[in-house]
Amino acid sequence: MNLSSLPPQLQQANLYEVNLRQYSDTGDIAGFLKHLPRLASMGVDILWLMPIHPIGEVNRKGSMGSYYSVKDFCGLNPEYGSPQDFTKLVELAHAHGMRVIIDWVANHAAWDNVWTNDHPEYFVRNEQGQFVSPYDWSDVIQIDHNNEAEQAAMADAMEYWVTQFNIDGFRADLAHLTPLAFWKKARRQVDDVKPGLVWLAETEEPSYHEVFDISYAWKWMHKTADLVQHSLPVQELTSLLKQEWEGFPGDALKMYFTSNHDENSWNGTEYEKYGIYAKALAVFSFVYSRSVPLIYSGQELPNLKRLSFFEKDTIEWTDQPALHAFYSILLQYRKTSFSTGDTRFIPFDQQVLAFEKVDANRAEYLFINLDKEVVQIGHWFVEEKTVYLDVFTGNEAELSGHVPIELKPGGFLLLQKK
């Protein structure tokens, strides 16, 4: 497979977030490369690498520091390997049909960032001329977004990674903390070098879709956790899905997820938050029409521990990750499903999240039991028998309103109408 055979539209793409530090015993690019064939066979499209830059040492948190405390925007963290190693990663990913995007931190930098010596004017300073931290993030200092020279230097650094290493895009950390005007300039500049890059923004601000292709679905993630932990009615989810797109352009996409680096380390694994409903909510992330779903490092194991943020804490891989097949089915489904058409939520008396996707020629149906009891969904089907394909089993079944169908708590059923 070569890169040109990737789905031409992001509507059918998926993301896999790579935590290099924790991915292998060695915590470097070489340790991760051993997993590339497995990820390709699973169906991963886009690798999102957490920040790959050198980490600040001044006011560092923990012994290894935060990935998001950048010492040099044009440098590669030597803990991960050499520039030649990174070139090899990108080339091998492309050979496997995957794109590579890197995390970009434009709002703040390490106290000992190289610019603090060469260009201290790039940073906000107090009345005493001292650098200041944003919020309570004591290991980083605030960049001065009013400094046009800083904006130009930051855009040049982004261009550097595209021209030197042929990366395929950026995930913008806390994108809304950096003015939209900067992102517009940066995208125009970098797109002139390599059009068609992937631009993912950590924000829920609709205006940032003037630049970015994908934003975050944080509200959905929080609402699903609230529903599971506090027994909210499922109608709150369907209402949110109708409301959260207000103000967004028609071609906007959002990244839906059950885990990522922040959630795993600070709020718990998907099993801590969602319990038996974790897999079902992952299925939703892959099926919902306007979603670009995310898998975080180790979810295919599944990883049941919180990964330390400032220390080494290796993911405990097995030879055969238990959820490899589960995610493979979902990733393959993404490549064959349709991303257009109408989505209609199906009302149920019980805690069932259900919807159908239809267009002129096809129909798909998802049922998720978010109740604490077994639910019956057979009555929803029409009286005459219709043939459906069960996406997860690969089996065809003739279903009608007379066929009893039970879903256990946390159970799900994904059907395609034949």
N, C-alpha and C positions, 0 to 999 in steps of 0.2 A: 504493500500500500504506500502511495506517496501522498504528499500534502494536498495535492489538487483533488484527491478523491474524498476529502472531508466534505460533510454536508455544507452546501454553499450558504445556508442561512443559520443564524444562531438559534432560531426557534427550535431546532432539532439537536442542538449541541448540549454538552454537559461539561462540568468542571470537576477537577480533582485537586484538592489543596494539599500541597506537599510541605511537610515540616521536616526539612533536611536534618536538623539537629537530632530529632528523636526517631528518624525513620530507620536507622540501622545502628549497630554497635559502634561503628566508626563515626557516624554522624556527619558524613560527607557525601559528595557527589558520587564517588565510586561505590559507596554502599547503597545508594539509591538506584544506580543504574541497573543493578541486578534485578530490580523489580519491574523495569520498563516492559519486558515482554509480557509479564503477567497483567499489567495494567492495560496494555494494548489488547490482549486477548479478552479482557473484561469489557472493553468497548469505550475506554476513556478517550475523549476528544481533546480536551484542553487541560494542560497541567498548569496550575497556579502555584508558583514557588513563593513561599513566605520570604521576607527580605533576605537577600543574599549578600548584603554589604557588610563591611567590617563594623563591629559593634563598639560603641564608646566604652572607655575605661573609667573616665571621671564620673563619679556619682553612680557607678554601675549598680544595678540591682542584682543580688545574688552573685554567684561566682562566674556565671557566663553572660549575664546581662540580657536585656530585651532585644529581640530581633529588630524592634522598631526604634532603636536608638542608633541612628546611622552616623558613622564616623567619616565616611567618604562615599558620596553618591556615585562616583565612577570606579569604586573599588570593589573587589570580591573578597568576602570573608575568607581568610586563609585557612580557617578551620574546615571549610567546605572543599578546598582544593585550589587548583591553579586556574587561570583563565583558559588554558587549554582543556582542562577538565570540563569547564562550563561549556565551551564550544562543542565538546564531544556530547554532552547531555542534549544540547539543542539539536545537533545533527542526528543523533540516534532517535530522539523523540520525533523529529520530522520523518525519519525513515520508517517509523512505526505509524505514521499518519496522525501524529498528535501535534498540537500547537503548544507553545510555551509562553506564558505570561509571567511577569515578575511583579512583586509587591512594590509599590512606590509610596514613600512617606514624604509628602510635600509640605506638611504643616510644621514640622519640628525636626530637630537634629540633636545629635549627641553634644554634650558640653565640650568635648574635644574634637568636634568636627573640623575638618581641614579648613573650612571657611572661617572659623573663629579667629584664625591667625591671619589669613590672607584677606578676608573681607568681613571684619566684624560688623560692618554696617548692614550686613544681610540679616541681622538678628535684632529683635526687640530688646531694648535696654531700659533700665529704670533710671531715676534721677541721678543715681550714683554711677551710672554708666555700666552697671552690671547686667549680665544676661539674666533673663527671667524664664521660668518654666510655665507652660500652659497648665491651668488647673493645678492638680497636685501631682503631676507627673515629674517627679524630682530628678529623674535621670535624663531628661531632655530639655532643650531650650526652644523658645518660640521664634520661628522665622518671621521676619518683617515682610508681609505680603505687599506693602506699599512700595517696596524697593524694586524698581523695574529691572535693575541690573541683576538682582537676585532671581527674578522671574526668568530672565534670559538664560542665566547660568543653569537654573533647574531644568529648563526645557532642553538646553544643550546636553545635559547629563542624560536625560531620557533618550534623546536622539543617539547618544553614544552607544547605548545598549542595543539599539536597533541596527545601527550601521556596523558595529564591531562583532556582534554575536547573533544577529538575525533573529532576535526574539519576535514574538507575535502579538505583543500587547502588554497592557498594564492593568493591575488591580490597584486602585487609588485608595490608600488608607485614609479613613475619615475625610472623604473628598470634600464634604461641605464646609470643613474648617478652612479650606483654601479657596480663595475667590474663584468663581466661575470664569471670570475673565482670563485668569491664568490658564485654566484647563483648555479654554478655546484656543489661546495662542499655542499652547504645547501640542494640541492635537493637530492643528493646521501644519505646524512645523514638522512633526514626526510623520504625519500622513503623506507629506511631500516626499519623504524618503521611502516609505513602505506603506502603500494604501492597504486597507482591509484588515488593520489590526483589531484586536479585541480590546474593548475598553469597558472595564468593570469598576463601578464606583460604590464604595461603602457609604451609602447615603440613602435616604428616603425622600430627598427633595426632588420634586418633579422637574424643576428647571435644569437640573444637572444632566437631564437627557438631551439637552442641546448639544452635549459633548459625548456623553457616555451611552453605550448600548444597553448595559445591564446595571440595575441598582439592587439594593438589598430589600428583602421582605422581613425586616426585623419585627414589624407589628404582628405578622402572621406567626412567627416563631414564638413570641411572647404569649399571644392569645392561645395557641395550642397548648403551651405549658400550663397556662391558667385553667384551661378547660379540663385537662387531665387531673391537675392537682386540687382544683376547687369545684369540680363537677359543674362547670358552666354549661348552659344549654348549647347544643350544636348549632343552633340558629345564629349564635354570636359569630361563629366562623363564617357562615355563608354571608352574613351581613357585612363582615369585614372584607370579604373578597369582593363584594360589590362596591364598597366605599373606598378601599385603599387605592383604587386606580383613578380616582377623581383627580383631574388636573394633569394626568400623564398623557403623553402623545400616544396615538394608536399603535405605533410600532414599538413601544417601550417594552422591555422585558425585565423581570425581576428574578433574582437568585433566591430560590427556596431551599431550605436546609433543615436538618435536625441536629447538626453539630458543625462547629468550625473551631479554629484555634482558641478564640475567646471563650466560646461557650464551654468547650471541653475543660479548659484549665480553670475557669473562674466560676462557672455555674453548674458544672457537672456533665457527665456523659449523657447521651440521649436516653440511656436506660435509667439513669437517676431522675431525669426530668419527665420522661414519658412512660417508663415501665414497659408493660406488655404492648403498648400502643406505638412503640418506636418504629417498628418495621412498617406498620400501616401508614404512618405519617410520612415515612420515606417514600412509600409508593405514591402518595399524593404529590410529593415534590416532582416526581418524574412524569406524572400523568397530566397535571394541570396545564392548560394550553399556553399560558404566558410565562411559564416558569423555565428558567435554566437551572437545573438541579445541581447541587453540590454534594460531593462525597469528600469527607475529611480523612486524612491519613489514619488508617487503621479501622475505619468503620466496617470494612469488609471482613474483619477478623471474626467477630466484632471485638473492638477494644473496649474493655470495661473499666478502665482507670482514667483518672484525670492526669494529663501529662503536665509535668512541672513546666513553668514558663521561663524560669531563670536558671534552671539547672539541667543537667543531662538526665533523661528519663526515657530510655529506649522503649519503643513499641515492641511488644513480645510476639513476633511473627511466628506462625506455624507453616508447615509445608503446604497445607491446603486450607486457606482461610475459609471458615464455615459459611460466610455470606458471599463468597465469590460468585456462586451461581445465581443467587438472589439479585445481586447488582448487575450481573451479566445480562439477565433477562430484562431488567429495567432499561439498561443502556441500549440493548438491541431494539427493544420496543420503541425507544426514542427515535431511532433511525428509520423505523418503518411506519410509525404513527403519523397522524396529520396534526399540524399546528394551527390550522385555520378552522373556520366553521364556528358554530354556536355552541356555547357551553350552558347547559340548563341544570340547575340543582333540583334534585328530586326530594320532595318533602317526605319525612318519616315521623311517626309519633315518637319513636325511640331515638337514642343517641346514635344515629346513622348519618354519616357524611356521604352523600351519594350525588353523582351527577352524570350526565350523558354529554358526549361530544358528537355532533352530527354535522355532516356536510351533504352535498348532493348525492354522494355514492356510498358513504361509509357511516358507521356509528360505533361508538365505544362507550362503555359503562364502567364506572368504578363505584364500589360499595365498601365502606369502611365502618366497622363496628367500634364506636367509641364509648359504648355502654359498658356497664359492669356485669351485664347479664347476656346470655345468648339471645340473639335476635333472629326473627324470621323475615326474610326478604322475598320469598317466592311469590307472594301475592302481588308484587309490583309488576311482574311480567304479564304480558297480554294472554288472553285465553288460548289462542291458537299457538301451537308449538312453533318455535323459531330456533334455528341453529345458531349457536354461539361458540366462539373459540375462547377457552380459558387460557389467558396469556401465560400464566405461571405453570400450568400443567402441560400445555400444548394440546389438550384434549378438546374435542368437539362435543357439545351436548345439546340435546333438544330440550328447551325449557319453555314452560308456560306457567300460567297462574295456578295450575293444579300441581306443579312440582314443588315439594317443600325444599327450601334452601335455608340452612342455618349458618350463622356466622358467630363464632365464639368471640368473647371480648378481645379486641385487638386483631380480629380477623379481617380479611379483605378479599375482594373478588374483582378481578379486572377482566372484562369481557369485550370481545370484538364481534359484532354482528356479521354473520356470514352472508 
